[in-house]
Amino acid sequence: MGRVPTSTYRLQVTADFDLDAARELLDYLDDLGVDWVYLSPLLESHPGSSHGYDVVDPTRIDPARGGEVALARLSAEAHRRGMGVLVDIVPNHVGVESPATNGWWWDVLRTGRESRFARFFDIDWAAGGGKVLLPVVGDDDLAGEEVANLHLVDGMLGYHDHRFPIAPGTQGEDPAQVHARQHYRLVSWRDADTRMNYRRFFAVNTLAAVRVEDRDVFETSHVEIARWFREGLVDGLRVDHPDGLRHPGAYLDDLADLTGGGWVVVEKILEPGETLPEHWATAGTTGYDVLALIDRVLVDPAGEEPLTTFDDRLRGGVPDWSTLMVENKRHVARSILNAEVRRLARELARELDVTPDEEWRAPVEEVLVELLAGFGVYRSYLPEGLEHLEDAADRVRTERPELGETLEEVLPLLRDPLLAPARRFQQTSGMVMAKGVEDRAFYRWSRLTTLNEVGADPDHFALAPTAFHDAMTQRQTRHPDAMTTLSTHDTKRGEDVRARISVLAEDPQWWTETLTALLDAAPAPDPGFANLLWQAALGAWPLSRERLHAYAEKAMREAGDRTTWTEPDTAYESAVHALVDAAYDDPAVAEIVERAAARLAGPGWSNALSAKLLSLTVPGVPDVYQGSELWEQSLVDPDNRRPVDHAQRRRLLAETHDGVVPGLGTGTDDPGTMKLHVVRSALRLRRERPEAFTGYTPIAATGPAAEHVLAFDRGGAITVVTRLPLGLAAAGGWGETTLDLPGGHWRDLVTGRTADPRLSVLLGETPVALLVKEER
């Protein structure tokens, strides 16, 4: 492996914050202590895209984001400063929302299976009668197979604002007849659930999957990425959604050849106890696994039973998490992802050489639904992970014995990694997990929403310090150069929102009384959902009315139990939005919210500083998500991609220069200057003394409050953080508790003072300390 960064800083590059704007920020990042700048996807994306994951031309940098010249300028300045450049890439799919913007897709629609690019896409031509099915037609425009509102415009076939190509020799004056002659067919938007014949990114119709397992597809789609490394512009890559690829391990081998062994991390979600395939050519994951551990070691396990009981009462009884997860995965496999299940059944039929009539198809699809619903991880990488398929099969045998004969018929084909059904099953299981759990079950489970995070198991409530130390010791051994993170563009709640919500586990009685008062003052149509909504509001408070309305809409529609994106229940949604308005317009509700937010702020900031310092100093390469050097109180996307006030951060960094320690604010109006100071101290230390971060040794404490401290030595740098701050205060503080510091002289970079092993002194002013060994 080539150079490994000591830290990264993620920037969302857009038309409004382009590569030149990112370059102008490098001096600030350098001063902050950042080692590598980490850029969101740069390849040309759908016009107006704010995220860049909908690439329409992978052969060039998006002109709207600055283009080729701007990347060269940024790279030159970063390298002049000794900084590296990390770029996010998207190998799984391309954007097809507007076909004319994507030359590959346009050519496939225009010339069909004869197109050079037809094999670039994962299309089941037979299932569409030799055509690509495009689910864009509204309910009012469809009568049988006839599509209304078709028209011819500028040599293209139009449907409302949509534009599609016309195949050579198929022109005419009647739009319906022209449509009938094309290599595509416009169908109802509702057909996406069951009839889609091209693989997508999850259930997003406007993102079509590409077959990078084909060497020609890989080389064509990576020609610009290859240039970055050939010309020394980029130093490493973050790979988006490798689980969507047919052969992730082989893809990473190809990428290692392309980058010359550059630092590569993968956005791979690991379930508790799951490990990354050891043979993969990657430094490790992007850090969701560590995020889950950091959150949980700061959660009070005593809160589990009362918070569970309270949420169960609010919802009138809820299934256990594993049941809820299976139910929701089963639902998406039967609904929005049923087209993938049907395609998998067709591949099984081809392998078995049977006619997939209804009598054969129905039980096979039901077996597949049950296997996908009961699959315990995102996917397997056969032959690795076969045990997960066997576990899911055992569940089917136990719970659906009537499917036993069909199960035994198809199971051998799903076990064999050389067969197409097994490969497609592996690509499909991750889709079902993501849509059923992250985008559905997470919004129906509200006992403590700190835990409802990407890559985490909400049923795993808290983590003991000893277990945390064991996990970090293993990480140091297995993946010391993987990425660590607390916030990303995909997290459901920003790191400091979660830090505040975690406080509820320390005082569940107070939360029960507070939420009950809110429900009395502003009755909710669904008290269980109100629990989730009010936790988000208090975690992010103060926030604008518009932001909270947007979160409420997304959360209730993703939950999908009372309203959905496709069939919104206006009465229910209006009642939920009335709760949001009450927080701003009803004095009684506003008073409860303000009082509750104020009570959570102090211990929440303690948790936030502890979590941040842990993320910056545990084994791995820490990433700072844009703006999170101050309080990061974003909610789910697109809220977490809002513009960042970098001018404010520059000013505050200048004010907290060396030797000036900011005060610890504890109110909701505190901007987070102490957090900025902690981030700078840790990042600079990692960059200047990387040798101090090459090991991992837990450090014990002795005394009445020993359970409230978590500390470890990385090999010359010692992290000390407070956990469970409410309990610490209730017990009267640190008292005579002392830290068993190793021999030598230690200085705390947070306060600038010589370290005192008495925690009442060491953590007397701040909840965290970062000690560095000094030679005398």
N, C-alpha and C positions, 0 to 999 in steps of 0.2 A: 504494500500500500504506500502511496505517496504521502505527501505532507498531510498531517491531521491538524485541524484547527483546535485552538484552546477554547474558543467560543464562537458563536454565530449570532447574528442579529437579523431577524426576518423583516423584510420590507415588502409591502404590497405595491408593486409597480403597476401604474395605470396611465391612462392618457392625461390625467390631472396631476399625477405624481410619477413622472417618467424617469428614464434612466439618467438624464442630466440632473433632475432634482435629487435622485438618489446619490449621484456623485457629489453634489454640493453638501450632502449630509455626512460624507465620509470623515471630515475633520472632527465632527461631533462624536461620531461612533469611535473614532480613534482615541479621542480624549476619554470616552467612557470606558475604554479598555477592550473593546470588541476586536476580535482577531480576524474573522471573516464576515463579509456582508453576504446575506442570504436573500436571494431575489425570487419572487414569485414567478410563475411561468412567463417567458418572454416571447415565445413564438407567436406568430400572427394569430390572433383569436377573433371570434365573432365581433363585428363592429359594435363598440359600446360596452364590451364585456369589462366588468370591474375586477374579475378574478383571474381570467386567463386560462382556465381549465378547458375552455371550449375552442381549442386550436383549430383553425381552418386551413392554415398553410404551415406545415412543420419545416418548410425549407428556408424560411427566413424569419428574422426578428420582426416583431410587430412594429410597423412605422409609427403607429399611434403611441407606442411606448418608448419611442426614441430611435428605433432602428439599429442597424449594424454599427454605424459610426458612434452612436451614443454608448453602446456597450463597450466599444474599444476605448472611448474616453474614460468611462468608469473603471474599466479594468486597469488601464494604465495608472490612474490615480491611486487605486487601491493597492496595486503592486508597488508603486513608489513609496507608499506608507508601510509596506511590509504586510499588508492585509491580503487575504485570499478572497475568492469569489465563488459562492455556491449558488447553483440555479436549480429551481424546481422544474422537473420535466414530467410530461403526461404521455406515457407510451400506450395506454390502454384504449384511448378513444380520440375522436376528432369531432368538432362541432359541425352540425348539419342543419342548424335552424334555418338558415337562408342558403339554399343549395348553391346559388350563384357565387357565394363567397368561398366555396370549397371546391377547388378544381377537380379533385379526385371524385368526390360525390356527384358533382355535376356531370362528369363524363360517364359514370356508371348509370345515372338516370337517363342520360341521353342515348347511350349505345348498348346498355344492358350487359349481358354476360360476355359480350365480345370486347368490352372495355378492358384496357390493360389494367385498370384499377379495380376490376370486379373482384379479384381474389384478395385485394387489400382489406376488404370488408368481410365480416362473418355473416354471410347471407345464405339463407335456406331458400334457394330459388324455386325448388319444387313446391314448397308450401305456399308460395304466392302465385302458382301457375306460371312460373317463369318471369314474374315481375316482383319489383320491390314494393311492398305495401307501405304507404305513407299515411299514418293516422292523423289527418288534419281537418277532416270535414266535420262541421258543426251539425248538431241534431236537426236544425231547421233546413239544412241544405241537402238532405239525403232522403231519397225515396227508392227503397230497394237498392239497386246498384247504381241508380242515376244520381249524379251530383249536380246540384244547382249552382248558379253563380260562377260557372266557368266562363272564361273569356280569353281571347287571343290578344296579346299586347307585345309589341316590339319583338316579334319572332319567338315569343315564349307563350306557354300556357299559364294563364293566371287563374287563381282562385282567391277572391278577395285580395289581400295584400301579398299573398304568396306568389312566387314565380318559379316555374319549372321548365326544363329544356324540352325541346321537341326533336325527336329523332329524325335523322335525314330521310327524306322521302315520305314523311307522314304528315306533312302540312295539309291544311284544308280550311274550309270556311266554317265548319260546324265544330265548336269547341268540344262537344261531347264525343264526336267521332274521332277527333284528334286525340283526345284523352284515351280512348279505347285502343289506339294504335301504339301507345307508349310502352316503354320497358318498366314502367311503374304504374301503380294504381292508387288513386286517392281514396281512402276509406275513412270511416267514422273514427273520430278520436277515441271512442270507447273501445275500438278494436285493438288498441295497443295492449290491453290486458291479456288478450287471448290469441290474437292473430299476427302479432309482430313477427316478421321473418328476417329481421336483422338484429344482431345482438347489440345491446345498448350499454351504457354505464348505468347500472342499477335499473331504475324505471324511467330514466330521462330520455324521452324520444328524440331529443335534439342532439344527443351525443351518441354517435355510432362507433362501435368497437372496431378496432383494426387488428389485423393478424400479424403482429410483430414476430411470431414464431417462424414466419416465412422470411427467408434471408433477404429477398428483394424488398419486402415491405420494411424490414428493419433498416436496411441501408438507405432506402429512400426517405424514410421518416426520420432518420437520424443524421442526415447529411449536414445539416447546420450545426447540430450538437457536436459532430465529429470535427467540424472546422474550429469550434471554440477551443477544443483541446489541442488540435494541430497547431493553432496559432498562439496557444498559451493565454487565451483570454479568460478561461474559466478553470477553476481548480478542483471542483467537486460537484456532485449532483445529489439532489433529493428526488427519489423516484415515487411518483404518485401511484397509489393503488396497484401494486404488483399482483395482488390476488386475482385481478381480472384477467391476467395473462394466462395463456394455455400452459406455458412452461416457464414459470418465474425464475427458476434456478438457471436454466439455459440462457434466458434473457440477461441475467446479471453477469454471466460469463461473457456474453457478447459485449456488454457494456464495459466490463473490465478491460477487454482488448481495446475498445474504442478510446477509453480514457487513459490508457497506459497505467492502470492500477490506481486511478484517482480515488479520493475519499468519496464513498457512495453510501447513503443511508436510504432505507426503504420505509414507506408509510405502511407498515404492516402491524395489524392489531393482533396482539396475543392475548388469549384468555388466561385467567389465573392458572399457573402451573405449566402452561405451554411455553416451549422454547423455539427460537428461530432455527430453521434447518442449518446445521453446522457447516455444510458444504457451500452455502451461498456466498458469492463473492461480494460481500457487503460488510461494512463496519458494524451494522446493526440497524435497529429500528429508529424511528424519529421520536420515540420517547413516551408514547401514551402509557406504556407499561410502568414506567417510573412515576409518571404523573399520578397514577392510581395509588401507588404505594405512599407517595408523599402526602397526598390528601388523607389517607386513612391512618397514618401514624399520628396525625394531629386531631383525630376524632375520638371522643370519649366513648368507649365501649358500653359504659353504663347507660347511655342514651338509647341503645337499640330497642330494648323491650318497651319502654314507655312511648317512644315515637312510633313504633310499629303498631302498638295498641291504639294510639290516637288516630293514625291514618286509616287503620282498619275500620274504626268507628265512623270516621268521616265518609268513607266510601261505602259503608254498609257491607263490609266484608270484601276482601281482595284475595285472589289466589296467591300462593307462594310464588316467589320470583321465577323459579324454574318452570312452573306451570304457565305463568303469564308469558314468559318468553316463548315457550313452545306454541301457545295459542296464537300469539301474534305472528310468529314465523309461518305457522300453518295458514293464517289468514292471507298474508301477502303471497304465499305460494299458490293460493287458490284465486287470487285477484290480480293485483297489479303486475305480478311476475309469473302469471300462469302461462303466458306465451313461452317462457323459458322452459317450464315444466313440459309443455306439449312438444317443444322441439326436442327435448331430451328423450321423450317417449318415442318420437319418430326415429331417432338415432338407434334406440334399443331395437325397434322393429326391424330396421335395416340389418343390424348385426344378427338378429335371430331369424331373419328372412321370413317374417310373418307379415300379413296384411293388417295394418293398424285400424281395424274396424272398431266400432263403438264397444263391442263386447270385449275385445282385447284391450283397447285403449283405456277404458274407464278404471279398471283395477290397477293397471300399470301406473297411470298418473296418480292414483291415490297412494300407491306405495311410494312413489317419488316425493309426493307432498309430505308424507309422514317421515321419510328419511331426512329430507331437508329440514323439516321442523325440529327433529330431534338431534340434528348434528351439533355436537358440543363446541366446535370451534368454527372459525370463519371458513377454513378449507383445509384439505389435506394436500400432500405433495407426494403422491404414491410413488414408490412403496411406503414412504414415510407417512405416518398418520393413518394407516389402515385401521388402527384400533378405534378411531372415531367413527368410521363407517360401521364397524362391527357393533359398537355400542348403540348406534342409531338403529341398526337392524334388530338388536335384542329388544329395544323399546317397541318396535313394530310387532315383533313376535308376541310380546307380553300384552300390549294394549290393543292390538288389532289382529288377533289370531286368524280372523277370516281372510286376511291378506297373505297368509303364510305361503301358500302355493305360488302366488305371483311373486312374492319377495324372493323366494329361492330361485325362481326363473331368471330374474334380472340381476340379482346380487353378484354372480360371478362376472358379469360384464362391467359392473361398477368397481370391482376390485382390480381389474387388469389395467395397469397404467398405459398399456399400448393401444387400448381400444378407445375409439372416439367417445362412447358414452361416459366412460370413466373420466376422461379429460374434461368433458363438458360439465359433468356433475361437480367437479372441483371448482370450475369457474362459476357455477350457479350457486353453490352453497354460501359463498361470501355475500352475494347479492341478497339472499333471503335473510341472512343474519343482519346485515346492515339495515335493510328496510324494515324488518320485523322488530328489531331490538332498538337500534339507535334512533330510528325515526318513528317509532310507534310506542313500544313498551316503556321506553325512557320517560315518556310523557304521561304514562298511566301509573307511575310508581313514585310517590311523593313524600315518603316518610322523612328522608333527608337527601335533598337533591344535590348536595355536594357529590354524592356517589354516582349520580346518573351521568357519567362522562364516557366519551368515546374510549374504548379499550379497557373499560372497567366493568366490574360485576357489582351492581347495586346491592346484591344480596350479601356481599362481603363488606361488613359494616365498618370495622376498625382493624388496625394492625398494631400489634405490640412492638415496642422498640427492639426487642430481641429478634423478632421476625424481620423487621426492617433491616437490621444489621446483617442478618443472614442473606437477605436478598441482595444487598449492596456488595457483600463479599463475593457472592457468585457473579454479580455483574462485573466486578473488577477482574475476575478471572476469565469470564467468557467474552464479554463485549465492552472492554474498557474505553473504546473509541466510538461507541454508539451515541446517538443524540439524546439529550434530556430536554424536557420542556414542561411548562405549566400551562401555557396558552397557545392555541393555534387558530387558524382560520376555520377549523372544524369543531373546536370545543363548544359545548352547549352553553357554558357559562365561563366568563373570564376567571382567571385564577383568584382574584380578590373578592369576587362574588362568592365563590366557593368557600374561601377562607372565612367570610362572615357567616355563611349558612352553617358551617361546621360548628359554630358556637352553640347552635340549638341543641346539639347532643349533650352539652354540658349542663343545660338547664331546660329539660323537656317540659317541666311543669310550667315554667314561665311562658314557653312557646304555646303550650296548650291554652293557657289563659289569654295570651295575646291574640292568637288566631280566633279563639272563640269570641273575643270582643270584636274583632274585625267582622266576623260572620254575623254577629248580632247587629252591628252598625250598618253593614252592607251585605245583605243576604245574597248567597251565591246559588246559582242553579245546580252547581255540582261542588259541594264542599271539598271533595278530594282534589279536584282540579284547582280550587281556590288555594289549597295548601301549597301546591306547586307554584302558582302564580304569585302569591304573597311572599314566598321565599325568594323568588327571583327579584321582586320589587325591592325588598329590604336589602338583599345582597348588592344591588346596583344603585341604591339610593344615595344621593338624589339623581334622578334621570328625568328626561323630558317625557311629557305625556305621549308624544308620538312614538318614542322608542318603546314604551311599555305597551301601547296599543299594538304595535307591530309584533312584539314578542307574544302577546296574548293570542293574536290571530294565528301565528305560526304554531304555537304550542298546542292549542286546542284542535287545530286541523291535523297536525301530525299525530296526536293521540288517536284521532279517528273513531272515538267511541260515541260522541254526541254530534259531531259535525266533521266534514271532510273538505278537502280542496275542491273536489269535483261535485259534491252535493252539500253545500253549506246549509246549515240550519240557522236561518237568519234570526229567529226568536232566541235561540240559545246564545248565539254569538252576540247579539245585542245586550243580553243580560250580563255576559262576561265583560264586554266593553264598558258597561255601566259600573262595574267594580273598579276598573281602571280610572274612569272619570271621578269616581268617589274619592279616590286618593288625592285628587287635586281640588275638587269642588265642594266636598262635604267636610265641614270643619271637624266633626266628630271623628270621621275616618282619618282625615289628614293628621289630627293630633295623635292618634294611635300609631300611625305609620312613622311620623317624625320621632316620637318617643321610643319606638322599638328600634328604629335605625340608629338612633343615638346610643342606645344601650349596647347594640351589637358592634358599633364602630371600634371601640377600644380593643376588646378581645379579638375582634376580627382583624384589626391591623397587626396585632401580635401574631396571630396565625399566618397572616399574609407575609410578614417579614420572615417568619420561620420557614414557611414553604419556599419562599424565594431563595433564601440562603441555601437551603437544602438542594434545591434544583441546580444552583450554580456551583455546588461543591461536591456532590456525590460523584461516583465514577461515571464517566461519560463526557460528552461535549455539550455544554449548556447552550441552549438557544434562548434568546430574549425576543419574544414576539413584539412587533413594533409598538412602541409606546409603553410597554409593560415595565419599564424602569420606574414609572410612576404607577399609581393605583390603576389596575386593569379591571374595570368594572363593566366590561361588555357582556352582552347576552349573545344568543345564537346568531349565526350569520343571517343577513348581511350586517348586523349590528357590529360585529367584531372586525369589519373591514371599513369602519368609518375613518375619515381623515384624522391623522394624528397631529397634534399641536407641537411640532418640533421646536418652534421658537420658544415656547414655554420651557421645554426641556433643556435647551441650550442655556437659557437664562438661569434656571435653577442649578444646573451643573456648574456654571461659572460662580454662582453664589456659594456653593458648597465646595470650595477649593480645598486643597490639602491643608490640614490643620484646623479647619472649621467644621465642627460636628453639628449637624442640624438637630433641632429639638424633635422629640417624638410627638407629633400631633396625634390626637385620638378622636377628633371630631369628624363629622361627615364632610366638613369643608376642607379638611387637610389634603393638600395635593399629593403628598407622598414623597416629600423631600428626603426623609430618612431612608425610604426604600431606594431612591436614586443613589444615595450615599452607599448603601449596602451593595447595590449592584456594581457600582464603579469599583468599590474596594475589592470585591471578589473577582471581577473580570480582569482588573489590572494585575492582581496577584497571580491569577492563572496564566496570564500572558508573560509576566516577568519571571515567574518562578515555576515553570511547568514541572520541574522535578519534585516539587512539594505536593504533587497530586498523582502519585504513582502507586499508592497502596491504599489499604482501608483497614483501620483498626478501631473497633468500638472503644469508647472511653466511658467508664462507669462513674457514677456519683454515689455519695454516701450521705445519708441524712434523711430527715422527715419528708422532704419534697423531691426525693430522687426520681420519682416517676414522672416528674414534670420537666425533666431535661433530657435532651437527646444530643449526644456528642460523639464525634469520631475524629480520628487523625488520618489524613490522607498521605502522610509521609513528610511532614514539615508544616502542614497547614491544618489547623484544628477548627472544626465547625461546632458551635454550641448554640442550640436553639431551645426556646421554651415551647412546651406543649401543654394543652389544657389550661389556659390562663385563668379562666373563671375558678376552676378548682384550686389553683395555686393561691389566688387571692382569698378564697374562702378558708383555706388552711392557714392563713396568716403570713403568706409569703415564703421565702426561701429558708428562713430561720438559719439553722446551723448546717445546712446542706453544702457539701463541698464537692468539687470536681477532682477526680483522680488524674491530674495532669501528669504527662510524662516529664522526666527530668529535663532541665534546661531553662532558658529564659524565653518567655513568650510575651508577645505584645499583641494587643487587640486592635485590629485595623479599624474597627467601627468607632471606638472611642479614642484611639490613639494612646491608650494607657498601657502600662505594664499589667499583664494578666494576673488576677488574684484568684486562687482556686475557690474562694468563698463565693458562691453564686449570688448571695445578697449584694456583693460588691461587683462581681463580673457582669451580672445582668441586672444591676440596680437601676440603670437608666434606660437601657434598651433590652428588648426580649431576645436579642441575638448577639453573638460575638464571633469574630473570625480571627483566630490567633495564628500568628506566624512566629516560627522559631528564629531567634536572633543569636548570632555568635557574639560572645563577649571576650 
